[in-house]
Amino acid sequence: MKPFYIDYPQEKIEEHQHAYRCAHCKIPTTIIFGLLENHAEDCAYRTQQSKWTQLAAKLKPHKEHFDEPHADEVD
Ligand SMILES: [Zn+2]
């Protein structure tokens, strides 16, 4: 899991200079602060990232040791 989510699409906030917000949920970057849960719950970026996180968790291989240890065939 990524510690910070900063790769979401951003757009400039017209009323403010040097201020940006998430292009999807329109929440300012200063409030989001790199945290996924600070996006709106229905934010497309948040939804997508959550999906990826869940998918990654699913894809994570269960630690089943199929790799057999080299049989020490000692005579
Ligand atoms: Zn967002």
N, CA, C, O and the ligand as a Tripos MOL2 file, in Angstrom:
@<TRIPOS>MOLECULE
protein
  301   299    76     0     0
PROTEIN
NO_CHARGES

@<TRIPOS>ATOM
      1 N           0.8320   -1.2000    0.0000 N.3       1 MET1
      2 CA          0.0000    0.0000    0.0000 C.3       1 MET1
      3 C           0.8620    1.2440    0.0000 C.2       1 MET1
      4 O           1.8590    1.3310    0.7160 O.2       1 MET1
      5 N           0.4740    2.1740   -0.7890 N.am      2 LYS2
      6 CA          1.2460    3.4040   -0.8780 C.3       2 LYS2
      7 C           1.0200    4.2600    0.3570 C.2       2 LYS2
      8 O          -0.1130    4.3750    0.8250 O.2       2 LYS2
      9 N           2.0670    4.8600    0.8920 N.am      3 PRO3
     10 CA          1.8840    5.7250    2.0590 C.3       3 PRO3
     11 C           1.1680    7.0100    1.6820 C.2       3 PRO3
     12 O           0.3650    7.5300    2.4580 O.2       3 PRO3
     13 N           1.4630    7.5330    0.4690 N.am      4 PHE4
     14 CA          0.8320    8.7780    0.0540 C.3       4 PHE4
     15 C           0.2780    8.6620   -1.3550 C.2       4 PHE4
     16 O           0.9070    8.0820   -2.2400 O.2       4 PHE4
     17 N          -0.8950    9.2170   -1.5470 N.am      5 TYR5
     18 CA         -1.5160    9.1940   -2.8530 C.3       5 TYR5
     19 C          -1.4700   10.5970   -3.4370 C.2       5 TYR5
     20 O          -2.2950   11.4520   -3.1150 O.2       5 TYR5
     21 N          -0.5030   10.8100   -4.2870 N.am      6 ILE6
     22 CA         -0.3540   12.1610   -4.8400 C.3       6 ILE6
     23 C          -0.4460   12.1720   -6.3570 C.2       6 ILE6
     24 O          -0.2180   13.1990   -6.9960 O.2       6 ILE6
     25 N          -0.7840   11.0110   -6.9330 N.am      7 ASP7
     26 CA         -0.8250   10.9440   -8.3960 C.3       7 ASP7
     27 C          -2.2320   11.1140   -8.9550 C.2       7 ASP7
     28 O          -2.5170   10.6860  -10.0730 O.2       7 ASP7
     29 N          -3.0940   11.7280   -8.1900 N.am      8 TYR8
     30 CA         -4.4510   11.9640   -8.6910 C.3       8 TYR8
     31 C          -4.4500   13.2090   -9.5900 C.2       8 TYR8
     32 O          -3.6180   14.1010   -9.4260 O.2       8 TYR8
     33 N          -5.3780   13.2570  -10.5260 N.am      9 PRO9
     34 CA         -5.4340   14.4280  -11.4040 C.3       9 PRO9
     35 C          -5.8230   15.6760  -10.6210 C.2       9 PRO9
     36 O          -6.7900   15.6760   -9.8600 O.2       9 PRO9
     37 N          -5.0580   16.7260  -10.8230 N.am     10 GLN10
     38 CA         -5.3250   17.9620  -10.0870 C.3      10 GLN10
     39 C          -5.6590   19.0780  -11.0580 C.2      10 GLN10
     40 O          -5.2230   19.0790  -12.2090 O.2      10 GLN10
     41 N          -6.4300   20.0130  -10.5760 N.am     11 GLU11
     42 CA         -6.7490   21.1930  -11.3840 C.3      11 GLU11
     43 C          -6.6390   22.4260  -10.5080 C.2      11 GLU11
     44 O          -6.7850   22.3570   -9.2870 O.2      11 GLU11
     45 N          -6.3830   23.5360  -11.1420 N.am     12 LYS12
     46 CA         -6.1870   24.7690  -10.4000 C.3      12 LYS12
     47 C          -7.5250   25.2790   -9.8770 C.2      12 LYS12
     48 O          -8.5500   25.1870  -10.5530 O.2      12 LYS12
     49 N          -7.4960   25.8110   -8.6780 N.am     13 ILE13
     50 CA         -8.6970   26.4340   -8.1290 C.3      13 ILE13
     51 C          -8.6950   27.8860   -8.6010 C.2      13 ILE13
     52 O          -7.8080   28.6630   -8.2480 O.2      13 ILE13
     53 N          -9.6760   28.2360   -9.3850 N.am     14 GLU14
     54 CA         -9.7130   29.5550  -10.0170 C.3      14 GLU14
     55 C          -9.6430   30.6960   -9.0090 C.2      14 GLU14
     56 O          -8.9210   31.6710   -9.2200 O.2      14 GLU14
     57 N         -10.3810   30.5790   -7.9310 N.am     15 GLU15
     58 CA        -10.4720   31.6810   -6.9580 C.3      15 GLU15
     59 C          -9.1930   31.8790   -6.1640 C.2      15 GLU15
     60 O          -8.9610   32.9440   -5.5910 O.2      15 GLU15
     61 N          -8.3650   30.8410   -6.1350 N.am     16 HIS16
     62 CA         -7.1550   30.9360   -5.3230 C.3      16 HIS16
     63 C          -5.9050   30.8210   -6.1820 C.2      16 HIS16
     64 O          -5.8460   30.0340   -7.1270 O.2      16 HIS16
     65 N          -4.9350   31.6030   -5.8400 N.am     17 GLN17
     66 CA         -3.6630   31.4640   -6.5230 C.3      17 GLN17
     67 C          -2.8910   30.3550   -5.8540 C.2      17 GLN17
     68 O          -2.9640   30.1640   -4.6400 O.2      17 GLN17
     69 N          -2.1470   29.6210   -6.6710 N.am     18 HIS18
     70 CA         -1.2890   28.5550   -6.1550 C.3      18 HIS18
     71 C          -2.0580   27.5020   -5.3670 C.2      18 HIS18
     72 O          -1.4960   26.8540   -4.4840 O.2      18 HIS18
     73 N          -3.3310   27.3310   -5.6780 N.am     19 ALA19
     74 CA         -4.1030   26.3070   -4.9860 C.3      19 ALA19
     75 C          -4.6460   25.3180   -6.0040 C.2      19 ALA19
     76 O          -5.1120   25.6900   -7.0810 O.2      19 ALA19
     77 N          -4.5720   24.0630   -5.6340 N.am     20 TYR20
     78 CA         -5.0270   23.0120   -6.5320 C.3      20 TYR20
     79 C          -5.9970   22.0950   -5.8050 C.2      20 TYR20
     80 O          -6.0330   22.0220   -4.5770 O.2      20 TYR20
     81 N          -6.7770   21.4020   -6.6170 N.am     21 ARG21
     82 CA         -7.7370   20.4760   -6.0260 C.3      21 ARG21
     83 C          -7.8230   19.2380   -6.8920 C.2      21 ARG21
     84 O          -7.3860   19.2280   -8.0430 O.2      21 ARG21
     85 N          -8.3910   18.2000   -6.3190 N.am     22 CYS22
     86 CA         -8.5780   16.9620   -7.0650 C.3      22 CYS22
     87 C          -9.5630   17.2220   -8.1980 C.2      22 CYS22
     88 O         -10.6350   17.7880   -7.9830 O.2      22 CYS22
     89 N          -9.1910   16.8030   -9.4040 N.am     23 ALA23
     90 CA        -10.0360   17.0480  -10.5730 C.3      23 ALA23
     91 C         -11.3580   16.2890  -10.4780 C.2      23 ALA23
     92 O         -12.3390   16.6560  -11.1250 O.2      23 ALA23
     93 N         -11.3790   15.2450   -9.6820 N.am     24 HIS24
     94 CA        -12.5930   14.4340   -9.5670 C.3      24 HIS24
     95 C         -13.5390   14.9570   -8.4970 C.2      24 HIS24
     96 O         -14.6960   15.2630   -8.7840 O.2      24 HIS24
     97 N         -13.0570   15.0600   -7.2810 N.am     25 CYS25
     98 CA        -13.9610   15.4070   -6.1780 C.3      25 CYS25
     99 C         -13.8670   16.8740   -5.7750 C.2      25 CYS25
    100 O         -14.6170   17.3290   -4.9110 O.2      25 CYS25
    101 N         -12.9520   17.6160   -6.3930 N.am     26 LYS26
    102 CA        -12.8260   19.0630   -6.1730 C.3      26 LYS26
    103 C         -12.4000   19.4270   -4.7500 C.2      26 LYS26
    104 O         -12.5990   20.5590   -4.3110 O.2      26 LYS26
    105 N         -11.8320   18.4960   -4.0540 N.am     27 ILE27
    106 CA        -11.3500   18.7960   -2.7060 C.3      27 ILE27
    107 C          -9.9080   19.3030   -2.8190 C.2      27 ILE27
    108 O          -9.0750   18.6790   -3.4760 O.2      27 ILE27
    109 N          -9.6220   20.4390   -2.1740 N.am     28 PRO28
    110 CA         -8.2790   21.0270   -2.2850 C.3      28 PRO28
    111 C          -7.1850   20.0720   -1.8220 C.2      28 PRO28
    112 O          -7.3650   19.2870   -0.8900 O.2      28 PRO28
    113 N          -6.0450   20.1650   -2.5040 N.am     29 THR29
    114 CA         -4.9140   19.2940   -2.1790 C.3      29 THR29
    115 C          -4.4360   19.5130   -0.7500 C.2      29 THR29
    116 O          -3.8950   18.6080   -0.1140 O.2      29 THR29
    117 N          -4.6460   20.7360   -0.2540 N.am     30 THR30
    118 CA         -4.2140   21.0480    1.1080 C.3      30 THR30
    119 C          -5.0400   20.2900    2.1360 C.2      30 THR30
    120 O          -4.6020   20.0850    3.2680 O.2      30 THR30
    121 N          -6.2300   19.8800    1.7370 N.am     31 ILE31
    122 CA         -7.0970   19.1050    2.6330 C.3      31 ILE31
    123 C          -6.8540   17.6090    2.4290 C.2      31 ILE31
    124 O          -6.8250   16.8280    3.3800 O.2      31 ILE31
    125 N          -6.6830   17.2380    1.1720 N.am     32 ILE32
    126 CA         -6.4200   15.8210    0.8760 C.3      32 ILE32
    127 C          -5.1040   15.3870    1.5080 C.2      32 ILE32
    128 O          -5.0050   14.3290    2.1290 O.2      32 ILE32
    129 N          -4.1120   16.2270    1.3310 N.am     33 PHE33
    130 CA         -2.8160   16.0220    1.9890 C.3      33 PHE33
    131 C          -2.2170   14.6480    1.7080 C.2      33 PHE33
    132 O          -1.5470   14.0620    2.5580 O.2      33 PHE33
    133 N          -2.4680   14.1460    0.5080 N.am     34 GLY34
    134 CA         -1.8520   12.8800    0.1110 C.3      34 GLY34
    135 C          -2.5240   11.6450    0.6820 C.2      34 GLY34
    136 O          -2.0110   10.5350    0.5430 O.2      34 GLY34
    137 N          -3.6630   11.8310    1.3200 N.am     35 LEU35
    138 CA         -4.3450   10.6840    1.9240 C.3      35 LEU35
    139 C          -5.6070   10.3260    1.1490 C.2      35 LEU35
    140 O          -6.4470   11.1760    0.8550 O.2      35 LEU35
    141 N          -5.7110    9.0570    0.8320 N.am     36 LEU36
    142 CA         -6.8190    8.5790    0.0210 C.3      36 LEU36
    143 C          -8.1730    8.8230    0.6890 C.2      36 LEU36
    144 O          -9.1530    9.1630    0.0270 O.2      36 LEU36
    145 N          -8.2070    8.6440    2.0010 N.am     37 GLU37
    146 CA         -9.4940    8.7840    2.6950 C.3      37 GLU37
    147 C          -9.9620   10.2330    2.7950 C.2      37 GLU37
    148 O         -11.0840   10.4990    3.2270 O.2      37 GLU37
    149 N          -9.1110   11.1550    2.4000 N.am     38 ASN38
    150 CA         -9.5210   12.5570    2.4270 C.3      38 ASN38
    151 C         -10.2150   12.9840    1.1370 C.2      38 ASN38
    152 O         -10.7530   14.0880    1.0490 O.2      38 ASN38
    153 N         -10.1980   12.1110    0.1470 N.am     39 HIS39
    154 CA        -10.9890   12.3790   -1.0570 C.3      39 HIS39
    155 C         -12.4460   12.1070   -0.7080 C.2      39 HIS39
    156 O         -12.7440   11.4220    0.2700 O.2      39 HIS39
    157 N         -13.3510   12.6520   -1.5230 N.am     40 ALA40
    158 CA        -14.7610   12.3600   -1.3150 C.3      40 ALA40
    159 C         -14.9810   10.8580   -1.4840 C.2      40 ALA40
    160 O         -14.2540   10.1900   -2.2200 O.2      40 ALA40
    161 N         -15.9800   10.3460   -0.8000 N.am     41 GLU41
    162 CA        -16.1950    8.8960   -0.8390 C.3      41 GLU41
    163 C         -16.5290    8.3960   -2.2350 C.2      41 GLU41
    164 O         -16.2450    7.2490   -2.5820 O.2      41 GLU41
    165 N         -17.1360    9.2740   -3.0350 N.am     42 ASP42
    166 CA        -17.4990    8.8480   -4.3880 C.3      42 ASP42
    167 C         -16.5010    9.3560   -5.4330 C.2      42 ASP42
    168 O         -16.7710    9.3240   -6.6340 O.2      42 ASP42
    169 N         -15.3500    9.8220   -4.9590 N.am     43 CYS43
    170 CA        -14.3190   10.3110   -5.8740 C.3      43 CYS43
    171 C         -13.8350    9.1610   -6.7670 C.2      43 CYS43
    172 O         -13.5260    8.0700   -6.2870 O.2      43 CYS43
    173 N         -13.7760    9.4320   -8.0710 N.am     44 ALA44
    174 CA        -13.3740    8.3910   -9.0280 C.3      44 ALA44
    175 C         -11.9620    7.8920   -8.7310 C.2      44 ALA44
    176 O         -11.6760    6.7000   -8.8410 O.2      44 ALA44
    177 N         -11.1040    8.8020   -8.3620 N.am     45 TYR45
    178 CA         -9.7200    8.4120   -8.0620 C.3      45 TYR45
    179 C          -9.6740    7.5090   -6.8370 C.2      45 TYR45
    180 O          -9.0080    6.4740   -6.8270 O.2      45 TYR45
    181 N         -10.3980    7.9280   -5.8070 N.am     46 ARG46
    182 CA        -10.4240    7.1420   -4.5740 C.3      46 ARG46
    183 C         -11.0010    5.7520   -4.8310 C.2      46 ARG46
    184 O         -10.4700    4.7480   -4.3570 O.2      46 ARG46
    185 N         -12.0920    5.7100   -5.5850 N.am     47 THR47
    186 CA        -12.7330    4.4420   -5.9250 C.3      47 THR47
    187 C         -11.7600    3.5250   -6.6440 C.2      47 THR47
    188 O         -11.6370    2.3420   -6.3280 O.2      47 THR47
    189 N         -11.0590    4.1140   -7.6360 N.am     48 GLN48
    190 CA        -10.1210    3.3360   -8.4280 C.3      48 GLN48
    191 C          -8.9630    2.8320   -7.5720 C.2      48 GLN48
    192 O          -8.5830    1.6640   -7.6530 O.2      48 GLN48
    193 N          -8.4120    3.7140   -6.7610 N.am     49 GLN49
    194 CA         -7.2840    3.3300   -5.9170 C.3      49 GLN49
    195 C          -7.6820    2.2510   -4.9080 C.2      49 GLN49
    196 O          -6.9230    1.3220   -4.6360 O.2      49 GLN49
    197 N          -8.8900    2.3980   -4.3610 N.am     50 SER50
    198 CA         -9.3760    1.4000   -3.4090 C.3      50 SER50
    199 C          -9.5040    0.0430   -4.0690 C.2      50 SER50
    200 O          -9.1880   -0.9910   -3.4800 O.2      50 SER50
    201 N          -9.9790    0.0700   -5.3160 N.am     51 LYS51
    202 CA        -10.1180   -1.1690   -6.0650 C.3      51 LYS51
    203 C          -8.7590   -1.8290   -6.2360 C.2      51 LYS51
    204 O          -8.6040   -3.0330   -6.0360 O.2      51 LYS51
    205 N          -7.7720   -1.0070   -6.6140 N.am     52 TRP52
    206 CA         -6.4330   -1.5300   -6.8210 C.3      52 TRP52
    207 C          -5.8680   -2.1170   -5.5310 C.2      52 TRP52
    208 O          -5.2150   -3.1610   -5.5320 O.2      52 TRP52
    209 N          -6.1330   -1.4290   -4.4520 N.am     53 THR53
    210 CA         -5.6330   -1.8900   -3.1620 C.3      53 THR53
    211 C          -6.2500   -3.2370   -2.8080 C.2      53 THR53
    212 O          -5.5740   -4.1490   -2.3320 O.2      53 THR53
    213 N          -7.5720   -3.3370   -3.0570 N.am     54 GLN54
    214 CA         -8.2590   -4.6020   -2.7810 C.3      54 GLN54
    215 C          -7.7670   -5.7020   -3.6860 C.2      54 GLN54
    216 O          -7.5830   -6.8440   -3.2660 O.2      54 GLN54
    217 N          -7.5500   -5.3340   -4.9620 N.am     55 LEU55
    218 CA         -7.0800   -6.2970   -5.9410 C.3      55 LEU55
    219 C          -5.6840   -6.7880   -5.5600 C.2      55 LEU55
    220 O          -5.3920   -7.9830   -5.6040 O.2      55 LEU55
    221 N          -4.8480   -5.8520   -5.1940 N.am     56 ALA56
    222 CA         -3.4850   -6.1980   -4.8080 C.3      56 ALA56
    223 C          -3.4920   -7.1520   -3.6170 C.2      56 ALA56
    224 O          -2.6910   -8.0840   -3.5420 O.2      56 ALA56
    225 N          -4.4120   -6.8990   -2.6900 N.am     57 ALA57
    226 CA         -4.5190   -7.7580   -1.5130 C.3      57 ALA57
    227 C          -4.9470   -9.1610   -1.9210 C.2      57 ALA57
    228 O          -4.4960  -10.1590   -1.3610 O.2      57 ALA57
    229 N          -5.8370   -9.2070   -2.9200 N.am     58 LYS58
    230 CA         -6.3170  -10.5000   -3.4050 C.3      58 LYS58
    231 C          -5.2140  -11.2570   -4.1300 C.2      58 LYS58
    232 O          -5.0620  -12.4710   -3.9960 O.2      58 LYS58
    233 N          -4.4420  -10.4830   -4.9120 N.am     59 LEU59
    234 CA         -3.4010  -11.1020   -5.7280 C.3      59 LEU59
    235 C          -2.1850  -11.5090   -4.9200 C.2      59 LEU59
    236 O          -1.3640  -12.3160   -5.3550 O.2      59 LEU59
    237 N          -2.0930  -10.9410   -3.7530 N.am     60 LYS60
    238 CA         -0.9400  -11.2530   -2.9120 C.3      60 LYS60
    239 C          -0.9050  -12.7610   -2.6610 C.2      60 LYS60
    240 O          -1.8510  -13.3180   -2.1040 O.2      60 LYS60
    241 N           0.1500  -13.4040   -3.0570 N.am     61 PRO61
    242 CA          0.1980  -14.8660   -2.9240 C.3      61 PRO61
    243 C           0.2100  -15.2940   -1.4600 C.2      61 PRO61
    244 O           0.9270  -14.7380   -0.6290 O.2      61 PRO61
    245 N          -0.5890  -16.2720   -1.1880 N.am     62 HIS62
    246 CA         -0.5740  -16.8150    0.1570 C.3      62 HIS62
    247 C           0.7330  -17.5540    0.3280 C.2      62 HIS62
    248 O           1.1900  -18.2600   -0.5720 O.2      62 HIS62
    249 N           1.3040  -17.3900    1.4460 N.am     63 LYS63
    250 CA          2.6250  -17.9660    1.6350 C.3      63 LYS63
    251 C           2.5710  -19.4910    1.7390 C.2      63 LYS63
    252 O           2.7600  -20.0890    2.7980 O.2      63 LYS63
    253 N           2.2990  -20.0790    0.5710 N.am     64 GLU64
    254 CA          2.3160  -21.5270    0.5470 C.3      64 GLU64
    255 C           3.6530  -21.9640   -0.0110 C.2      64 GLU64
    256 O           4.0510  -21.5580   -1.1020 O.2      64 GLU64
    257 N           4.3050  -22.7530    0.7130 N.am     65 HIS65
    258 CA          5.6540  -23.1350    0.2920 C.3      65 HIS65
    259 C           5.6380  -24.3570   -0.6080 C.2      65 HIS65
    260 O           5.7350  -25.5060   -0.1780 O.2      65 HIS65
    261 N           5.5080  -24.0270   -1.9040 N.am     66 PHE66
    262 CA          5.5440  -25.1000   -2.8750 C.3      66 PHE66
    263 C           6.9730  -25.3940   -3.3000 C.2      66 PHE66
    264 O           7.3090  -26.4660   -3.8020 O.2      66 PHE66
    265 N           7.7910  -24.3800   -3.0680 N.am     67 ASP67
    266 CA          9.1820  -24.5980   -3.4400 C.3      67 ASP67
    267 C           9.8080  -25.5540   -2.4200 C.2      67 ASP67
    268 O          10.1080  -25.1900   -1.2830 O.2      67 ASP67
    269 N           9.9850  -26.7630   -2.8750 N.am     68 GLU68
    270 CA         10.5180  -27.7850   -1.9770 C.3      68 GLU68
    271 C          11.9810  -27.4980   -1.6810 C.2      68 GLU68
    272 O          12.7600  -27.1330   -2.5620 O.2      68 GLU68
    273 N          12.3120  -27.6690   -0.4590 N.am     69 PRO69
    274 CA         13.7290  -27.4880   -0.1310 C.3      69 PRO69
    275 C          14.5420  -28.5740   -0.8290 C.2      69 PRO69
    276 O          14.1110  -29.7190   -0.9670 O.2      69 PRO69
    277 N          15.6910  -28.1840   -1.2480 N.am     70 HIS70
    278 CA         16.5320  -29.1600   -1.9620 C.3      70 HIS70
    279 C          16.8030  -30.3600   -1.0760 C.2      70 HIS70
    280 O          17.4300  -30.2750   -0.0200 O.2      70 HIS70
    281 N          16.3040  -31.4660   -1.5580 N.am     71 ALA71
    282 CA         16.4720  -32.6910   -0.7730 C.3      71 ALA71
    283 C          17.9630  -33.0270   -0.6690 C.2      71 ALA71
    284 O          18.6650  -33.2540   -1.6540 O.2      71 ALA71
    285 N          18.3680  -33.0410    0.5300 N.am     72 ASP72
    286 CA         19.7780  -33.3710    0.7360 C.3      72 ASP72
    287 C          19.9600  -34.8780    0.6450 C.2      72 ASP72
    288 O          19.7900  -35.6170    1.6150 O.2      72 ASP72
    289 N          20.3080  -35.2900   -0.5420 N.am     73 GLU73
    290 CA         20.4830  -36.7320   -0.7160 C.3      73 GLU73
    291 C          21.9020  -37.1200   -0.3190 C.2      73 GLU73
    292 O          22.8140  -37.2720   -1.1310 O.2      73 GLU73
    293 N          22.0060  -37.2600    0.9450 N.am     74 VAL74
    294 CA         23.3360  -37.6250    1.4520 C.3      74 VAL74
    295 C          23.4200  -39.1490    1.5590 C.2      74 VAL74
    296 O          22.5650  -39.7940    2.1650 O.2      74 VAL74
    297 N          24.4140  -39.6750    0.9880 N.am     75 ASP75
    298 CA         24.5710  -41.1300    1.0080 C.3      75 ASP75
    299 C          25.1270  -41.5910    2.3380 C.2      75 ASP75
    300 O          25.3270  -42.7880    2.5420 O.2      75 ASP75
    301 ZN        -10.5970   13.1240   -5.3040 Zn       76 ZN76
@<TRIPOS>BOND
     1     1     2 1
     2     2     3 1
     3     3     4 2
     4     3     5 am
     5     5     6 1
     6     6     7 1
     7     7     8 2
     8     7     9 am
     9     9    10 1
    10    10    11 1
    11    11    12 2
    12    11    13 am
    13    13    14 1
    14    14    15 1
    15    15    16 2
    16    15    17 am
    17    17    18 1
    18    18    19 1
    19    19    20 2
    20    19    21 am
    21    21    22 1
    22    22    23 1
    23    23    24 2
    24    23    25 am
    25    25    26 1
    26    26    27 1
    27    27    28 2
    28    27    29 am
    29    29    30 1
    30    30    31 1
    31    31    32 2
    32    31    33 am
    33    33    34 1
    34    34    35 1
    35    35    36 2
    36    35    37 am
    37    37    38 1
    38    38    39 1
    39    39    40 2
    40    39    41 am
    41    41    42 1
    42    42    43 1
    43    43    44 2
    44    43    45 am
    45    45    46 1
    46    46    47 1
    47    47    48 2
    48    47    49 am
    49    49    50 1
    50    50    51 1
    51    51    52 2
    52    51    53 am
    53    53    54 1
    54    54    55 1
    55    55    56 2
    56    55    57 am
    57    57    58 1
    58    58    59 1
    59    59    60 2
    60    59    61 am
    61    61    62 1
    62    62    63 1
    63    63    64 2
    64    63    65 am
    65    65    66 1
    66    66    67 1
    67    67    68 2
    68    67    69 am
    69    69    70 1
    70    70    71 1
    71    71    72 2
    72    71    73 am
    73    73    74 1
    74    74    75 1
    75    75    76 2
    76    75    77 am
    77    77    78 1
    78    78    79 1
    79    79    80 2
    80    79    81 am
    81    81    82 1
    82    82    83 1
    83    83    84 2
    84    83    85 am
    85    85    86 1
    86    86    87 1
    87    87    88 2
    88    87    89 am
    89    89    90 1
    90    90    91 1
    91    91    92 2
    92    91    93 am
    93    93    94 1
    94    94    95 1
    95    95    96 2
    96    95    97 am
    97    97    98 1
    98    98    99 1
    99    99   100 2
   100    99   101 am
   101   101   102 1
   102   102   103 1
   103   103   104 2
   104   103   105 am
   105   105   106 1
   106   106   107 1
   107   107   108 2
   108   107   109 am
   109   109   110 1
   110   110   111 1
   111   111   112 2
   112   111   113 am
   113   113   114 1
   114   114   115 1
   115   115   116 2
   116   115   117 am
   117   117   118 1
   118   118   119 1
   119   119   120 2
   120   119   121 am
   121   121   122 1
   122   122   123 1
   123   123   124 2
   124   123   125 am
   125   125   126 1
   126   126   127 1
   127   127   128 2
   128   127   129 am
   129   129   130 1
   130   130   131 1
   131   131   132 2
   132   131   133 am
   133   133   134 1
   134   134   135 1
   135   135   136 2
   136   135   137 am
   137   137   138 1
   138   138   139 1
   139   139   140 2
   140   139   141 am
   141   141   142 1
   142   142   143 1
   143   143   144 2
   144   143   145 am
   145   145   146 1
   146   146   147 1
   147   147   148 2
   148   147   149 am
   149   149   150 1
   150   150   151 1
   151   151   152 2
   152   151   153 am
   153   153   154 1
   154   154   155 1
   155   155   156 2
   156   155   157 am
   157   157   158 1
   158   158   159 1
   159   159   160 2
   160   159   161 am
   161   161   162 1
   162   162   163 1
   163   163   164 2
   164   163   165 am
   165   165   166 1
   166   166   167 1
   167   167   168 2
   168   167   169 am
   169   169   170 1
   170   170   171 1
   171   171   172 2
   172   171   173 am
   173   173   174 1
   174   174   175 1
   175   175   176 2
   176   175   177 am
   177   177   178 1
   178   178   179 1
   179   179   180 2
   180   179   181 am
   181   181   182 1
   182   182   183 1
   183   183   184 2
   184   183   185 am
   185   185   186 1
   186   186   187 1
   187   187   188 2
   188   187   189 am
   189   189   190 1
   190   190   191 1
   191   191   192 2
   192   191   193 am
   193   193   194 1
   194   194   195 1
   195   195   196 2
   196   195   197 am
   197   197   198 1
   198   198   199 1
   199   199   200 2
   200   199   201 am
   201   201   202 1
   202   202   203 1
   203   203   204 2
   204   203   205 am
   205   205   206 1
   206   206   207 1
   207   207   208 2
   208   207   209 am
   209   209   210 1
   210   210   211 1
   211   211   212 2
   212   211   213 am
   213   213   214 1
   214   214   215 1
   215   215   216 2
   216   215   217 am
   217   217   218 1
   218   218   219 1
   219   219   220 2
   220   219   221 am
   221   221   222 1
   222   222   223 1
   223   223   224 2
   224   223   225 am
   225   225   226 1
   226   226   227 1
   227   227   228 2
   228   227   229 am
   229   229   230 1
   230   230   231 1
   231   231   232 2
   232   231   233 am
   233   233   234 1
   234   234   235 1
   235   235   236 2
   236   235   237 am
   237   237   238 1
   238   238   239 1
   239   239   240 2
   240   239   241 am
   241   241   242 1
   242   242   243 1
   243   243   244 2
   244   243   245 am
   245   245   246 1
   246   246   247 1
   247   247   248 2
   248   247   249 am
   249   249   250 1
   250   250   251 1
   251   251   252 2
   252   251   253 am
   253   253   254 1
   254   254   255 1
   255   255   256 2
   256   255   257 am
   257   257   258 1
   258   258   259 1
   259   259   260 2
   260   259   261 am
   261   261   262 1
   262   262   263 1
   263   263   264 2
   264   263   265 am
   265   265   266 1
   266   266   267 1
   267   267   268 2
   268   267   269 am
   269   269   270 1
   270   270   271 1
   271   271   272 2
   272   271   273 am
   273   273   274 1
   274   274   275 1
   275   275   276 2
   276   275   277 am
   277   277   278 1
   278   278   279 1
   279   279   280 2
   280   279   281 am
   281   281   282 1
   282   282   283 1
   283   283   284 2
   284   283   285 am
   285   285   286 1
   286   286   287 1
   287   287   288 2
   288   287   289 am
   289   289   290 1
   290   290   291 1
   291   291   292 2
   292   291   293 am
   293   293   294 1
   294   294   295 1
   295   295   296 2
   296   295   297 am
   297   297   298 1
   298   298   299 1
   299   299   300 2
@<TRIPOS>SUBSTRUCTURE
     1 MET1         2 RESIDUE 1 A MET
     2 LYS2         6 RESIDUE 1 A LYS
     3 PRO3        10 RESIDUE 1 A PRO
     4 PHE4        14 RESIDUE 1 A PHE
     5 TYR5        18 RESIDUE 1 A TYR
     6 ILE6        22 RESIDUE 1 A ILE
     7 ASP7        26 RESIDUE 1 A ASP
     8 TYR8        30 RESIDUE 1 A TYR
     9 PRO9        34 RESIDUE 1 A PRO
    10 GLN10       38 RESIDUE 1 A GLN
    11 GLU11       42 RESIDUE 1 A GLU
    12 LYS12       46 RESIDUE 1 A LYS
    13 ILE13       50 RESIDUE 1 A ILE
    14 GLU14       54 RESIDUE 1 A GLU
    15 GLU15       58 RESIDUE 1 A GLU
    16 HIS16       62 RESIDUE 1 A HIS
    17 GLN17       66 RESIDUE 1 A GLN
    18 HIS18       70 RESIDUE 1 A HIS
    19 ALA19       74 RESIDUE 1 A ALA
    20 TYR20       78 RESIDUE 1 A TYR
    21 ARG21       82 RESIDUE 1 A ARG
    22 CYS22       86 RESIDUE 1 A CYS
    23 ALA23       90 RESIDUE 1 A ALA
    24 HIS24       94 RESIDUE 1 A HIS
    25 CYS25       98 RESIDUE 1 A CYS
    26 LYS26      102 RESIDUE 1 A LYS
    27 ILE27      106 RESIDUE 1 A ILE
    28 PRO28      110 RESIDUE 1 A PRO
    29 THR29      114 RESIDUE 1 A THR
    30 THR30      118 RESIDUE 1 A THR
    31 ILE31      122 RESIDUE 1 A ILE
    32 ILE32      126 RESIDUE 1 A ILE
    33 PHE33      130 RESIDUE 1 A PHE
    34 GLY34      134 RESIDUE 1 A GLY
    35 LEU35      138 RESIDUE 1 A LEU
    36 LEU36      142 RESIDUE 1 A LEU
    37 GLU37      146 RESIDUE 1 A GLU
    38 ASN38      150 RESIDUE 1 A ASN
    39 HIS39      154 RESIDUE 1 A HIS
    40 ALA40      158 RESIDUE 1 A ALA
    41 GLU41      162 RESIDUE 1 A GLU
    42 ASP42      166 RESIDUE 1 A ASP
    43 CYS43      170 RESIDUE 1 A CYS
    44 ALA44      174 RESIDUE 1 A ALA
    45 TYR45      178 RESIDUE 1 A TYR
    46 ARG46      182 RESIDUE 1 A ARG
    47 THR47      186 RESIDUE 1 A THR
    48 GLN48      190 RESIDUE 1 A GLN
    49 GLN49      194 RESIDUE 1 A GLN
    50 SER50      198 RESIDUE 1 A SER
    51 LYS51      202 RESIDUE 1 A LYS
    52 TRP52      206 RESIDUE 1 A TRP
    53 THR53      210 RESIDUE 1 A THR
    54 GLN54      214 RESIDUE 1 A GLN
    55 LEU55      218 RESIDUE 1 A LEU
    56 ALA56      222 RESIDUE 1 A ALA
    57 ALA57      226 RESIDUE 1 A ALA
    58 LYS58      230 RESIDUE 1 A LYS
    59 LEU59      234 RESIDUE 1 A LEU
    60 LYS60      238 RESIDUE 1 A LYS
    61 PRO61      242 RESIDUE 1 A PRO
    62 HIS62      246 RESIDUE 1 A HIS
    63 LYS63      250 RESIDUE 1 A LYS
    64 GLU64      254 RESIDUE 1 A GLU
    65 HIS65      258 RESIDUE 1 A HIS
    66 PHE66      262 RESIDUE 1 A PHE
    67 ASP67      266 RESIDUE 1 A ASP
    68 GLU68      270 RESIDUE 1 A GLU
    69 PRO69      274 RESIDUE 1 A PRO
    70 HIS70      278 RESIDUE 1 A HIS
    71 ALA71      282 RESIDUE 1 A ALA
    72 ASP72      286 RESIDUE 1 A ASP
    73 GLU73      290 RESIDUE 1 A GLU
    74 VAL74      294 RESIDUE 1 A VAL
    75 ASP75      298 RESIDUE 1 A ASP
    76 ZN76       301 GROUP 0 **** ****
